């Protein structure tokens, strides 16, 4: 169910930028509060064709100490989020990320942050049922920011065996299955168990920047979707760079 949950969110986002326009009635949020209900016309773009292949072990020329990934969101001014990549625990993720860094000018099609799920005030409260749907303590919304590394060569990433029993706030993980989509946890997630491969962690000093994305930018809620999902009204493009760690 969790894999389907994240696959649906990625599928909805990229269907919204595929060949046909469509109107979705959604609620707009800013800072987690509903303000109005409007019709949002999704922009259209040609979907990139991708090989049905899995990234496994591309060679990389990065040295051992280059494990800080700088994710720069292309806003004005730019927002720089630094991620400590777990190179030892997740070598397959590291190799794929290295491929994207080295080839992003040609291969990011596009690399965007598109989903923003605030942390609800009742998150984890025992006053609510222990579930992540239908009025449960674990959302919706689901306390995460999600993005994708869409490229023309790989639509899957072979998973590393690093799956914490509890995804902690700030951890960065693949969004399910062999997905090339990832998310940053805005709160601790004990409800999922050990189903997600966590390949990095946002540096503590940079987490307020991630929190600010869902607090300050307009969000749209797909209320008629099951599960209910929350997206940024305007997805944000980003680029990647290795920094010496």
SVG drawing of the C-alpha trace seen along z (x, -y; Angstrom):
<svg xmlns="http://www.w3.org/2000/svg" viewBox="-14 -36 53 41">
<polyline fill="none" stroke="black" stroke-width="0.4" points="0.0,0.0 2.8,-2.4 4.6,-1.8 1.3,-2.5 0.8,-5.6 4.0,-7.1 3.8,-5.8 0.3,-7.5 1.8,-10.8 4.6,-10.7 2.2,-9.5 -0.3,-12.2 2.5,-14.9 3.9,-13.7 0.6,-13.0 -0.2,-16.7 2.8,-17.7 2.0,-15.2 0.5,-15.8 -3.0,-17.0 -4.3,-19.9 -6.8,-19.2 -8.6,-21.2 -8.5,-20.0 -10.7,-21.5 -8.4,-21.9 -8.0,-23.8 -5.2,-26.3 -3.2,-26.3 -0.7,-28.8 1.0,-28.0 -1.2,-25.0 -4.4,-27.0 -7.1,-26.7 -7.9,-30.0 -10.0,-29.4 -11.2,-26.8 -10.3,-27.4 -9.8,-25.5 -6.1,-25.0 -5.2,-24.4 -2.3,-22.1 0.5,-23.1 1.3,-20.6 4.6,-19.4 5.9,-16.5 6.8,-13.6 10.4,-12.3 10.8,-8.8 12.8,-6.7 14.4,-3.3 12.7,-0.6 16.1,-0.1 17.3,-0.2 20.4,-2.2 22.8,0.3 26.5,-0.7 27.7,-3.5 31.3,-4.4 31.9,-7.7 35.0,-9.8 34.0,-11.4 36.4,-10.9 35.4,-9.4 35.0,-12.7 32.5,-14.2 29.4,-13.0 27.6,-16.3 25.0,-16.8 24.0,-20.4 20.4,-20.6 19.8,-24.2 16.2,-25.1 16.1,-27.6 14.1,-30.4 15.0,-34.0 17.1,-34.0 18.1,-30.4 17.5,-28.0 20.4,-25.6 19.7,-22.4 22.7,-20.3 22.2,-16.5 24.7,-14.2 24.6,-11.1 25.2,-7.8 27.7,-6.6 28.8,-3.6 25.3,-2.3 23.8,-3.3 26.4,-2.9 23.8,-2.3 22.0,-5.5 25.3,-7.4 26.2,-6.1 22.8,-7.1 23.1,-10.6 26.6,-10.9 25.3,-10.1 22.6,-12.8 25.2,-15.3 27.5,-14.6 24.7,-14.5 22.0,-16.8 22.2,-19.4 21.1,-16.8 19.3,-14.4 17.1,-16.3 13.7,-16.2 12.9,-17.9 14.3,-17.7 11.6,-19.3 10.3,-19.6 6.5,-19.2 4.8,-17.9 4.6,-19.6 2.8,-18.0 2.8,-20.1 3.1,-18.6 -0.5,-18.7 -0.9,-19.9 -2.3,-16.4 0.7,-14.5 1.3,-11.4 -1.3,-12.3 -2.8,-9.3 -6.2,-11.2 -6.4,-10.1 -6.5,-6.6 -3.2,-5.0 -3.4,-5.2 -2.4,-7.5 -5.8,-7.9 -9.5,-8.6 -8.8,-10.9 -5.7,-9.1 -2.8,-10.6 -0.4,-10.3 -2.2,-12.5 -3.2,-13.7 -1.2,-15.9 1.8,-13.6 4.7,-15.7 7.1,-15.5 8.5,-17.3 8.8,-15.2 10.8,-15.6 11.8,-13.6 15.0,-12.9 13.3,-12.3 15.8,-11.4 15.9,-9.8 18.0,-6.8 16.6,-5.3 13.2,-5.1 14.2,-2.8 17.0,-2.8 18.2,0.4 17.6,0.2 20.2,0.4 19.5,2.4 19.3,-0.6 15.8,-0.8 15.5,-2.4 12.6,-1.1 11.6,-4.8 12.3,-7.5 13.5,-10.4 12.9,-14.1 15.4,-15.3 16.0,-11.9 15.9,-11.6 14.5,-8.4 13.4,-6.9 9.6,-7.2 8.8,-3.5 9.7,-0.5 12.6,-1.3 11.4,-4.9 13.5,-7.8 11.3,-10.0 12.5,-10.9 11.2,-12.7 12.5,-14.6 10.7,-13.8 9.5,-16.8 8.7,-14.8 9.4,-11.3 7.5,-8.6 7.0,-5.5 3.9,-4.5 5.6,-3.2 8.0,-0.7 11.2,0.2 9.8,0.1 11.8,-3.0 15.4,-3.1 17.0,-6.2 20.0,-7.3 20.7,-10.7 20.0,-13.3 19.5,-17.0 22.0,-19.0 20.4,-20.3 21.1,-23.9 19.2,-23.5 16.0,-21.9 14.3,-25.3 14.7,-26.0 12.8,-22.8 10.1,-23.6 9.7,-27.0 8.7,-25.5 5.4,-24.2 4.8,-27.1 5.4,-30.0 4.5,-28.7 1.0,-28.1 -0.2,-24.5 -3.0,-22.7 -4.9,-19.9 -6.3,-17.1 -9.3,-16.4 -11.0,-14.1 -7.9,-11.9 -7.5,-8.7 -5.3,-9.2 -5.6,-13.0 -2.4,-14.6 -0.9,-18.1 1.3,-19.7 3.0,-23.0 1.0,-25.2 4.2,-25.9 6.7,-23.0 10.3,-24.2 13.2,-23.2 16.5,-22.3 20.1,-21.3 22.6,-19.2 26.3,-19.5 28.7,-17.6 30.4,-19.5 33.5,-18.4 32.4,-16.8"/>
</svg>
